[in-house]
Amino acid sequence: MIVHLISLMWNLFDLVQSDRHDKEDEIWKYLSQRIAVSNAVNKLSSILPPTASSEAQQQDLDDFRMLEATMRRIHAALHLHDAGDIREEKSAKLRLEELKELAYDAEEVVEEYEYEVNRRKAVASAGGSSSSKRRRLEVNDEDCSKEAGIVSIPSELAVRTRKVTKRFSEIKGYSDSFTLSVNDGERRIIPDINSVRQTGSFVFAPIIIGREQDKENVIKKVLTGEGSHVSVLAIVGMGGLGKTALAQLVYNDPKVRQTFDLWGWVCVSEHFDVENITRKIISSLTKGNCDYIKSGDLQGKLENLIKEKRVFLVLDDVWNERTDYWESLCTPMLAATRCDIIVTTRSEAVARLVQTTPFYSPNCLNRDDSWSLFKQTAFVEQDNGSPENMVKIANLVDIGRRIAEKCKGLPLALRTLGSVLRFETDVVKWRDVLESELWYLKRSQKEVLAALELSYKYMPIYLKRCFVSLCLYPKDYALEEDDMIRLWQLLDLLHCDGIDDCHEIGSLYYTDLIQRSLLQMNINGFSGVVMHDLVHDLACLLAGREFFRLEGDKETKVPWGARYMSIVPNPSCKTGIQISNASQSLRAIITIRIAVDIKNPEALFSNSKKFRTIDITRHGLRKALFDSLGDMKLLRHLNISEQFNLTLSMEECKLHGIGRLFNLHTVPVIYLMNCGCPFDIRELRSMNEIRNLCMRGLRNVPRIGYANEASLESKKNLQILELDFNASISCDHCNGAYTNEDNINVSGGQLLESLRPHYQSLKVLRIHNLNNRNYPSWLSSSSFAKLTELLLDTCQSQHLPTLGELPSLKSLQISRMDYVKHIGREFCSHDPEVKGFQLLTSLTLEDMSRLSEWSEVLDGEFSSLETLRIFRAFELTTLPLVPFKCLRSVFLMNCTNLVAFPASATLQKLYMIKCNAIKELPFLPSLQSLELTSCPSLVSFGHFPSLTILSLREELKEETLHRLINSHLTLEDLDVSSDSLKSICLDPHSFPSLRKLSLRCPKLRYFDALGSIASLKILQVLTCHELHVPDSLRSHLEELHIS
């Protein structure tokens, strides 16, 4: 067997040598398969036993060993392809496409076998139980052998296993027959755009449009530099933006030429060879050949050449991110009296590495400049053509404007499409260009998308996969960071092992794509980022047929080979989407933007065996989904965004049996009812891959044993757990599994004790409506080393649990604990030697209606606390006097009996709303923002030397208000709202920095010295009907709002 395996591995290299030069833009299609195959091989190796215990098992084991060998060969073939050169070779592409399909088939065989292994374990576990009810929860299985060794393979899976290995042999066979010779391959190679791309300092001025202001901005930065020996300014932007053209304009500007003694231009490109670049710099500065200079003498030669001279260099198209290389290149520059360097790059990481002044990012061209550039390129015959030609050109102007808009301000695209149409006057062909996607146009493929593809080429593999998946979003879609990370999680694209913080890793990917200029900050007043249309086109091109975006409101065919599908309905669609067929290869369905209306949802799930991800946001899809749910053995993520009603309908009860989906990572909210429907908690028994679990209605669980059988402690990957003991959820439409003898009263505390989660990976825990006066023993355990967020809501205990010893806790929220009157020493620790809450940064106490005292906090506890929120603690009179050394923000609302506020040296923001009894505020040296609303008893306050923002609203004594306003010279933003205030007396010399003033005072008539505040730039006068704004003030305001 081993000899045979080694033989197969050697034969692999004969197969793949001719595939190494396939087209670079096809690489994406094989990356995910290579990684998936690698994971599947490791998985298969882990579940196969070393030996078989019977002859029948030996045959199964041989089949799977052969499959394992085949998968390793496929993985190696795809790996070699990743590093391939650009080649037009259809037979190689065909072989790789077949290998990719084979990789999918092999992966599915392994995953289905893993499912079968887990199913047998679950059945065996149920068979070992004495409970007949537990047995009834499982599917009947006549083949549940306890014999040691390999789990016998189902016959259908055995056939597919042999087909995979046979098909691989066939591919190898005809690949051997058609392998190309080395010379034949070299003749077919297309030059890499990187190898031929060279730029120079010469600028053809007539085609540089829309960069006049950018040019002046860059020149100003260059000429007014810091005066250091080496000053570096980076110009950063996406491919095709015109960075090189802008650098050319600056390089040839007379003001720049007059400032420097020597000028040089070097196109660096991706290979940052310090010796080669130094040689090019010398050649550019001397305008001569320096090949004769020995390698060891180059830096010395450059140093002598520029010594005591003013030097200006442009290093175009830099990709290097290594500090040592850059420092080595710049060492000779220190000999110059002044050396200014402009670097053009697509990477913000490169810019930050080289810059000595903040980098410059030009925008895409505006609409007018885009049209001017396109017109200049496309209508070359406009001024000297024949009368007939002039008429034709006039007919093309409207189409031309729309083509220009299609380019979204990218100069390279404008020039490329303009040159395609330069001598073309056929309206039909212009319309073809307008209506075609850019990747269908050969010239735009070679120039525009090839230029953009450079950014993609230098991504790590894991980031390439994440970038391409963004084609599932429509164009111009505002992408939020959390949404993108969630998409990558649903598609299993994040490079984490399930225990790592996937969200943190996704955030790094998100930042990396921005720094590579493939995502741009949204400038349309919305949050998030956007993809330029042409970058989106690139993602679609690379994705091929595997990613399919269903858009519009008409009948849609899901193409063969589509594996990941998003549904993006038209908001104006009234009739819904009709799906005429669905690919049998579909692995994921994700709805985007709004709830989608599918007329025939059964078409989506008719071939459901391969689904890994279902993320839908429409009630109407549920019935069709639940009808097919039992067939989805490989399902990992199931999310139904709409919340269930408290009374569930019949089809929503069909979650019963979901416990057989052992691979689930993400499940919808689980509702437990007194009838045992739609979900029995015991079905969690074998669902050990769950990452996020939310259960509501836990008070309806009839027996403690049921919670024990759920076995939360065995779920080592569980990161987020939410438990709600509310019993007010009911189901009126079905007969449940529980009998009357089951419906006994179970203590919430006992139940929670039995629901102890695994300590290894839990990060977030939320507990609601616990009807018990005691907490489980495990809640305070320091073994939960990764628990960072905890919520306790509506629990009936008279005290709080000891939470200060949780080693990683960062966020704690305690809400609606109506029986808690006192927070004492037990909250932090029972051990006086232990300092509690060392990492806690955020603490919220909310709706604590009987809480009157919080005390016994030792010095050094809450040492990391930054934000404290206390809402609706009506009886609370005091806060701990021990200072929280890192406290930055405090929010107090409806703390009507709080009489004093402790001093703090670090507090920066203080918001007090309806704190009726507070009489004084201490000296707060770091306070920057203060908001007081309805604090009528406040009469005394210390000095706040750092205060810049002050908001005073309602029920504040006039004397206190005036003293607060006039005693802080640092104020920049003042907001006063009062229904009773009639006058404000200001000392104009007290406001040297005030820039913004907002007034909401209906009875205000007098405002002394309002016209004398020279620094004021923004004034908002709202509902102050009797207040006059002096003309002297209006003249120097930047913004004035009066209503």
ABEGO torsion letter per residue (X at the ends): XAAAAAAAAAAAAAAAAAAAABBAAAAAAAAAAAAAAAAAAAAAAAABBABBABAAAAAAAAAAAAAAAAAAAAAAAAAAAAABBBBBBAAAAAAAAAAAAAAAAAAAAAAAAAAAAAAAAAAAAAAABABAAAAAABBBBABBBABBEBBBBBAAAAAAAAAAAAAAAAAAAAAAAABBBAAAAAAABBBBAAAABBBBABBBAAABBGAAAAAAAAAAAAAABAGBABBBBBBBEBBGAGAAAAAAAAAABAAAAAABABBBBBBAEABBBAAAAAAAAAAAAAGBBAAABBAAAAAAAAAAAABGBBBBBBBBGBABABAAAAAAAAAAAAABABBBBBBBBABAAAAAAABABBBBBBBBBBAAAAAAAAAAAABAAAAABBAAAAAAAAAAAAAAAAAAAAAGGBAAAAAAAAAAAAABABAAAAAAAAABBAAABAAAAAAAAAAAAAAAAABBAAAAAAAAAAAABBBGBBBBAAAAAAAAAAAGABBBAGABBAAAAAAAAAAAAAAAGABBBBAAGBBEBBBBAAAAAAAAAAAEAABBBBBEABBBBBBBGBABBBBBBBAABAAEBBBABBBAABABBBBBGBBBBBABAAAAAABAAABABBBBABAAAAAAAAAAAAABAABABBBBABBBBABBBAAAAAABGAAABAABABBBBBBBBAAGOABBAAAAAABAABABBBBBGAAABABAAAAAAAGAAABAABABBBBBABAABBBAABBBABBAAABBBBBAAAAAAAABBBAAABABBBBBGBBBABBBAAAABAABAABABBBBBGBABABBBBAAABAABABBBBBGBAABABBBAAAABABAABBBGAABABBBBBGBAABABBBGBBBGBGAABABBBBBGBAABABBBABBBAABABBBBBGBAABABBBBBAABABBBBBGBAABABBBBBAABABBBBBGBAABABBBBBAABABBBBBEGBBAAAAAAAAAABAABABBBBBBAABABBBBBAAABAABABBBBBBAABABBBGAAABAABABBBBBGBAABBBBAAAAAABABBBBX
